[in-house]
Amino acid sequence: MKGRKKGVPSKKNMQDNRPSCHKCGGFMRSDGACGWRCTECAAWKEKDDSPRRKQDNEVFDWGFDTEKATEHARKCEKGKRLIVTTAQNNTDLHSEFFKALKQAAKYYNCEIAVIPSHYKNITSFSKAEEYIKDWDKAVQPYLVHTDIEFNNHLIRSDVRINSTTIWPLSGKNAHGGDRSVIFGHPQVSLEPVPTPADHQPKRLYTTGALTLPNYSVTDAGEKAKFHHCQGALILEKSRGSVFVRQLNCDDSGTFYDLDKRFTKRGVSEGHSILSIVCGDEHEKFNTVKKETYLNKTSIVKTLKPKYIVRHDILDGYAGSHHHEKDPMIQFKKFHNGDNDYKLEIDNVVKFINKTTPKGAKSLIVPSNHHDHFIKWLMNVNPNQDHKNALFALEMNMLMREACLRGEKYDPFYLYLKDRLTCEFEFLDRNEARLIGGVDVSQHGDVGTNGSRGSARGLARATYKMSIGHGHGARICQGVWQCGVSTGKLEYERGLSDHSNTHIIQYQNGKRCMIDIVDKRWRA
């Protein structure tokens, strides 16, 4: 059988007004509303009247008055503070939360910016029904359109992220250039972006939602419902930068912001918090002691936490295995007196006792830098390291005696337990320690089944978690990762996403990130 020449249509195609295959000239069969599929070589071609082409030629229907929304967006740029959240179309508001947000806006004398979120619940409409985008009348005056510039932060109100997206910030690093960016999405998330180390890192945020969960009865819909959060962000301008805090409400619509509690009826002040998870402390290099603990207006003295959760309090600089093959660092440590391991740990003891106020309890999390202590003891040679010889022999004796008694022989625990005068508790990696439904027992260096840990990897675990280790603040679904309490450490080079960030937990179990920037933790 003679084949057709390439590009020559068949008689049947010519009779039916079907396009010929641009590759082999074969028969094209309709492949739905959008295109044609060749029956011989499977090549695909879009139809001239496909819905996609029609949509490209039409003006997008936002479903609200964009002129008024643009006018409100310009108004939101002018204040010192701003509350930002999102609302989904064709969905009921959490009315109590909305009333509480308006109380907060009145208290702070600021605007509320509601980013419109578009979502079509396919199980709520039949094919015969016309799909109309609509928002609750109460929220329409607060809807915003076009970008909002708020100091060095950019609020993207026109970027539509599907409400069922599991990782809403993936691939968004380029948005905003060198400015931090806020997107509207019903999941609360935060992702830092590598930035020159002498700058506060750029960040990407999502807001949480003002509306109730409203998703399709599908796998994607059920996942989105699980991660849905009634929440908002409050932004405060400060010296050219912006402090950002999470406002997440409980079932009654009540939420906290620092020491204030907002309900639909009003605001009350002077509330204490449940806990603070401090950014990895590295006591020897801690640069935010005053702002965190010691000043009269410090975080701990202002918010009075019941629990202080501590990660990497000991740096282990005196005997760090990273310095074994670097004679210049060893030389510097010797002449500066930084090679005294006992002195470094004694300073940690003093630090914990001094910074744990009465009525509070320090929870010491097993961490990789604490593990450096036992690694050093296993390898130190008392016949060569004369500075630490007696201390190393003493600790080895304590460890062996505890081992024979069948007790915990972690040297960091053995040295601190009889020297701490404050209330304290050493946690265990193998045992959950819940505070308000959040597990604080994990440092973040160890993942599942002994793998390397990460915030995203631990997000697949059973409990919500507050972890450390990464030095860069992150929110990955139920896992919140704090930052660090130091400046740039000697082993850090190049770009960085590290920040001085703590996690506080309110009495209702909700959490919030607290940044320390230029010796300030709020505007």
C-alpha positions in Angstrom: 0.0 0.0 0.0 1.4 3.4 -1.1 1.8 5.8 1.8 0.7 9.4 1.6 3.2 12.2 1.3 3.9 14.0 4.5 1.5 17.0 5.0 -1.0 15.8 2.4 -4.5 15.5 4.0 -6.6 12.4 3.5 -9.9 12.6 1.6 -11.8 11.8 4.8 -10.1 14.7 6.6 -10.9 17.0 3.8 -14.6 16.0 3.9 -15.0 16.3 7.7 -13.0 19.6 8.0 -10.6 17.9 10.3 -7.0 19.1 10.2 -4.4 16.8 8.8 -1.5 15.7 11.0 1.3 18.2 10.6 3.8 15.4 11.0 2.5 12.5 8.9 -0.6 13.9 7.2 -2.7 11.2 9.0 -6.2 11.2 10.3 -6.9 13.5 13.3 -9.5 12.5 15.8 -11.0 14.9 18.4 -9.2 14.7 21.7 -11.7 16.6 23.9 -12.6 20.2 23.8 -9.0 21.5 23.4 -7.4 19.6 20.6 -6.9 16.9 17.9 -4.9 13.6 18.2 -3.4 11.8 15.2 -4.5 8.2 15.0 -1.3 7.2 13.3 1.6 9.0 15.0 -0.3 10.3 18.1 0.8 14.0 17.4 -1.5 16.6 19.1 -2.8 19.9 17.8 -4.8 22.5 19.7 -8.2 23.5 18.3 -8.7 27.1 17.2 -11.8 27.4 19.4 -10.4 25.6 22.5 -11.4 26.9 25.9 -7.8 27.7 26.6 -7.5 30.0 23.6 -10.8 31.7 24.5 -9.6 32.3 28.1 -6.4 33.8 26.8 -8.4 36.3 24.8 -10.8 37.2 27.5 -10.4 39.5 30.6 -10.2 37.5 33.8 -13.3 37.8 35.9 -12.0 38.5 39.5 -15.5 38.4 41.0 -15.2 41.6 42.9 -14.8 45.4 42.3 -11.1 45.6 41.5 -11.1 49.4 41.5 -12.2 49.6 45.1 -9.8 46.7 46.0 -6.9 48.6 44.5 -7.9 51.8 46.3 -7.9 49.8 49.6 -4.5 48.3 48.8 -3.0 51.7 48.4 -4.5 52.7 51.8 -2.9 49.6 53.4 0.6 50.7 52.5 0.5 53.9 54.5 0.1 52.7 58.1 2.8 51.5 60.6 1.0 48.2 61.0 -1.1 45.9 58.8 -3.0 42.7 59.3 -3.0 40.4 56.2 -5.1 37.3 55.6 -6.9 35.6 52.8 -10.5 34.6 52.1 -11.8 32.0 49.7 -14.6 32.6 47.2 -18.0 31.0 47.8 -17.0 30.2 51.4 -18.3 31.1 54.8 -16.2 33.3 57.0 -15.1 32.3 60.5 -17.2 35.2 61.9 -15.8 35.1 65.4 -12.2 35.3 64.1 -13.2 38.1 61.7 -14.7 40.1 64.6 -11.5 39.5 66.7 -9.3 40.6 63.8 -11.3 43.9 63.6 -10.8 44.3 67.3 -7.1 44.0 66.8 -7.2 46.4 63.9 -9.0 48.9 66.1 -6.5 48.4 68.9 -3.4 48.8 66.7 -5.1 51.5 64.5 -4.3 49.6 61.3 -6.0 48.2 58.2 -6.9 44.7 57.4 -5.9 43.4 53.9 -7.8 40.3 52.7 -6.2 38.6 49.7 -8.8 37.0 47.5 -8.3 33.2 47.1 -9.9 31.6 44.0 -11.0 28.0 44.3 -13.7 25.9 42.5 -15.0 23.1 44.7 -16.0 20.6 42.0 -18.2 18.7 44.4 -20.3 21.7 45.2 -21.6 22.5 41.7 -23.3 20.3 39.1 -22.4 20.7 35.5 -25.7 22.4 34.8 -25.0 25.1 37.4 -23.2 28.3 36.5 -20.0 28.8 38.5 -19.9 32.3 40.0 -17.1 33.7 42.1 -18.5 35.6 45.1 -17.2 36.7 48.5 -19.1 37.4 51.7 -20.4 41.0 51.8 -18.8 41.6 55.2 -15.3 40.9 53.8 -15.6 42.7 50.4 -14.5 46.2 51.7 -11.3 44.6 52.9 -10.3 42.8 49.7 -7.1 44.0 48.0 -6.0 44.0 44.4 -2.4 44.6 43.0 0.8 44.4 45.0 1.2 46.1 48.3 4.6 47.5 49.2 5.2 47.6 52.9 8.8 48.7 53.6 11.0 45.9 52.3 8.1 43.4 52.2 5.8 42.8 49.2 2.3 41.5 49.5 1.3 39.7 46.3 -2.5 39.9 46.2 -2.9 38.9 42.5 -0.8 35.7 42.5 -3.3 32.8 42.6 -2.0 29.7 44.5 -4.4 26.8 44.4 -5.9 26.3 47.9 -5.1 22.5 47.7 -1.4 23.0 47.0 0.6 21.1 49.6 3.8 23.1 49.4 2.5 26.6 48.5 5.9 28.3 48.6 7.7 25.9 46.3 9.3 27.7 43.3 8.4 31.2 44.6 12.0 32.3 45.4 12.2 34.7 42.5 9.1 36.7 43.5 9.8 40.1 44.9 13.5 40.3 44.0 15.4 41.0 47.2 12.3 41.8 49.2 10.4 39.4 51.4 7.1 38.3 49.9 3.7 37.4 51.4 1.2 35.3 49.5 -2.4 34.5 50.4 -3.0 30.8 51.1 -5.0 28.9 53.8 -1.9 27.1 54.9 0.5 28.8 57.3 4.1 28.5 56.0 7.4 30.3 56.0 10.5 29.7 53.9 13.8 31.6 54.1 15.7 32.5 50.9 19.6 32.4 50.9 20.8 36.0 51.2 24.3 37.6 51.7 25.1 36.8 55.3 25.4 40.4 56.5 21.7 41.0 55.7 18.5 39.7 57.3 17.4 36.9 55.0 14.6 37.3 52.5 11.5 35.3 53.4 8.4 33.9 51.8 5.2 33.7 53.9 1.7 32.4 53.5 -1.1 33.9 55.6 -3.7 31.4 56.8 -7.3 32.0 56.0 -10.3 34.0 57.3 -12.7 31.5 55.8 -13.8 28.0 57.0 -12.5 24.9 55.2 -14.3 24.3 51.9 -12.7 21.7 49.7 -13.7 19.0 47.3 -14.3 15.5 48.5 -11.1 14.3 46.9 -7.6 13.2 48.0 -6.2 16.7 47.4 -9.2 18.3 49.1 -8.8 16.2 52.2 -5.1 17.0 52.5 -5.9 20.7 52.1 -8.6 20.5 54.8 -6.1 18.9 57.2 -3.5 21.7 56.7 -6.1 24.5 56.7 -5.5 27.2 59.3 -7.7 30.1 60.5 -5.0 32.7 60.7 -3.4 36.0 59.6 -0.1 37.9 59.8 0.5 41.2 61.5 3.2 43.3 60.0 5.0 46.1 61.9 7.3 48.6 60.2 10.6 49.2 62.0 13.6 51.2 60.8 13.1 50.2 57.1 12.4 46.6 57.9 9.3 44.7 59.1 8.5 42.5 62.0 6.1 39.7 61.0 4.1 37.6 63.5 1.5 34.9 63.1 -2.1 35.4 64.4 -3.6 31.9 64.6 -7.0 31.5 66.3 -8.6 28.6 68.2 -12.0 27.2 67.5 -13.7 30.1 69.3 -12.0 32.7 67.0 -9.8 33.9 69.9 -6.1 34.6 69.2 -3.0 36.0 71.0 -0.4 38.5 69.9 2.5 38.6 72.3 0.9 39.4 75.7 -2.4 40.5 74.3 -5.5 38.3 73.8 -8.1 39.3 71.2 -11.7 38.1 71.2 -14.8 39.2 69.3 -15.6 41.4 72.3 -12.3 43.2 72.8 -8.7 42.9 74.0 -7.0 42.1 77.3 -3.3 42.6 78.2 -0.7 41.1 80.4 -1.0 37.4 79.4 1.9 35.0 79.8 2.9 32.4 77.2 3.2 28.7 77.5 6.7 28.3 76.2 9.5 29.7 74.2 11.8 27.6 72.0 15.0 29.6 71.6 17.0 29.6 68.5 20.1 27.4 68.9 21.9 29.1 71.8 25.6 28.3 71.5 26.2 30.1 74.8 29.8 31.0 74.0 28.7 33.0 70.9 25.2 34.1 72.0 24.6 37.6 70.8 20.9 38.0 71.8 21.1 37.2 75.6 19.9 40.7 76.6 17.0 40.8 74.2 15.9 37.3 75.0 16.5 37.1 78.8 18.3 40.0 80.6 16.8 43.4 79.6 13.8 44.7 81.5 11.8 44.6 78.3 13.3 41.2 77.1 11.1 38.5 75.6 11.2 36.3 78.7 10.6 39.0 81.2 7.7 40.4 79.2 6.0 37.2 78.2 6.9 35.1 81.2 7.0 31.6 79.6 6.3 28.5 81.7 8.9 26.5 79.7 12.1 27.6 78.1 13.2 25.0 75.5 16.9 25.0 74.8 18.8 23.7 71.7 22.6 23.5 71.4 23.3 25.4 74.5 26.8 24.0 74.5 28.8 24.8 71.4 31.8 22.5 72.2 34.2 25.0 70.6 37.0 24.0 73.1 37.3 20.5 71.6 35.5 20.7 68.3 36.4 17.8 66.0 36.1 20.3 63.1 39.4 21.9 64.3 41.5 18.7 64.5 43.3 19.4 61.2 43.4 23.2 61.4 46.6 24.2 63.2 45.8 27.9 62.9 42.5 27.7 64.8 44.1 25.4 67.4 46.9 28.0 67.8 44.4 30.8 68.3 42.4 28.8 70.8 45.5 28.0 72.8 46.6 31.6 73.1 43.1 33.0 73.8 42.3 30.4 76.4 39.4 29.0 74.3 40.7 25.4 74.6 39.4 24.9 78.2 36.4 22.5 77.9 35.5 22.6 81.6 35.4 26.4 81.6 33.1 26.4 78.6 30.6 24.0 80.2 30.8 25.8 83.5 29.7 29.0 81.6 26.8 27.0 80.2 25.7 26.1 83.8 25.9 29.7 84.9 24.0 30.8 81.8 21.1 28.4 82.3 20.8 29.2 86.0 20.9 33.0 85.3 18.4 32.9 82.5 15.8 30.5 84.0 13.5 32.7 86.2 11.5 31.5 89.1 8.4 29.8 88.0 9.9 28.7 84.7 11.4 25.4 83.7 14.3 24.8 81.3 13.9 21.9 78.9 17.2 20.8 77.5 16.9 19.1 74.1 19.4 16.4 73.0 21.3 18.2 70.2 24.2 17.5 67.9 26.6 20.0 69.6 25.8 18.3 73.0 26.8 15.1 71.3 30.2 16.7 70.4 31.1 16.5 74.1 30.9 12.7 74.2 32.7 12.5 70.8 35.5 14.6 72.3 35.7 12.4 75.4 36.0 9.2 73.3 38.9 10.6 71.4 40.9 13.0 73.7 44.3 11.8 74.8 45.0 13.0 78.4 48.8 12.4 77.8 48.7 15.1 75.0 45.9 17.5 76.0 47.3 18.6 79.3 44.8 21.5 79.6 41.8 19.1 79.7 43.5 16.0 81.0 42.0 15.9 84.6 38.5 17.0 83.4 38.5 14.3 80.6 39.5 11.6 83.1 36.9 12.7 85.6 34.1 12.6 83.0 35.2 9.2 81.7 35.0 7.9 85.3 31.5 9.3 85.8 30.4 7.9 82.5 31.7 4.4 83.3 30.2 4.4 86.8 26.8 5.4 85.4 27.1 2.7 82.7 27.7 0.0 85.3 24.7 1.2 87.3 22.6 0.9 84.1 21.8 4.6 84.2 22.0 7.3 81.5 25.7 8.1 80.8 25.4 11.2 78.7 28.3 13.3 80.0 26.5 16.6 79.4 23.6 15.4 81.6 26.0 13.9 84.2 27.9 17.2 84.6 24.9 19.6 84.7 22.4 17.6 86.8 24.0 18.4 90.1 25.2 21.9 89.2 21.9 23.4 87.9 20.0 25.3 90.6 17.0 26.2 88.5 14.1 23.9 87.6 15.1 21.8 84.6 14.4 18.6 82.6 16.6 16.7 80.1 14.6 15.4 77.2 15.0 12.2 75.2 15.0 11.8 71.5 13.0 8.5 71.8 10.3 10.0 74.0 7.8 12.7 72.9 7.6 15.8 75.2 4.3 17.6 74.4 3.6 21.2 75.3 0.1 22.2 74.2 0.0 19.3 71.7 3.4 20.2 70.2 6.4 17.8 70.5 9.6 19.7 71.6 11.8 16.6 72.1 13.5 16.7 68.7 16.4 18.9 67.8 16.0 18.3 64.0 19.4 16.8 63.3 18.0 13.2 63.2 15.1 12.3 60.9 13.0 9.2 60.6 14.8 5.8 60.9 18.1 7.5 61.7 18.2 9.5 58.5 19.4 13.1 58.3 16.7 15.4 59.7 14.9 18.3 58.0 11.8 20.3 58.7 10.0 19.0 55.6 11.0 15.4 56.4 9.7 15.6 59.9 6.4 17.1 58.7 5.4 13.6 57.8 5.6 12.5 61.5 2.8 11.9 63.9 2.9 15.1 66.0 3.3 18.8 65.4 6.9 19.8 66.3 9.0 22.7 67.2 12.6 22.0 66.3 16.0 23.7 65.9 19.3 22.8 64.3 18.8 24.5 60.9 19.5 28.0 62.1 17.0 29.3 59.6 13.4 29.9 60.6 10.9 27.7 58.7 7.3 26.6 58.9 6.6 23.4 57.0 3.0 22.4 57.8 3.0 21.2 61.4 6.8 21.6 61.9 8.1 24.9 63.0 11.9 25.4 63.0 13.5 28.2 65.1 16.7 30.1 64.1 19.9 30.7 66.0 20.9 33.0 68.9 24.4 33.9 67.5 25.9 36.1 64.8 27.8 34.6 61.9 29.8 31.6 63.1 33.3 31.0 61.9 32.4 28.0 59.8 29.7 29.8 57.9 30.7 31.2 54.5 28.8 32.7 51.6 25.0 33.1 51.4 22.9 32.3 54.4 19.2 32.0 55.4 20.1 32.1 59.2 18.3 34.5 61.5 17.9 35.3 65.2 14.4 33.7 65.6 12.6 32.1 68.5 9.2 30.3 68.6 6.7 31.2 71.3 3.6 29.2 72.1 0.5 30.7 73.5 -1.8 29.4 76.2 -4.2 28.0 73.5 -1.3 26.0 71.9 -0.9 28.3 68.9 2.6 29.3 67.9 4.3 32.5 66.6 7.8 33.3 65.2 9.7 36.1 67.1 12.6 37.7 65.2 15.3 39.8 66.9 16.6 42.4 64.4 19.0 45.3 65.4 18.6 44.5 69.1 14.8 44.7 68.9 12.1 42.0 68.9 9.1 44.2 68.1 8.4 47.7 66.7 
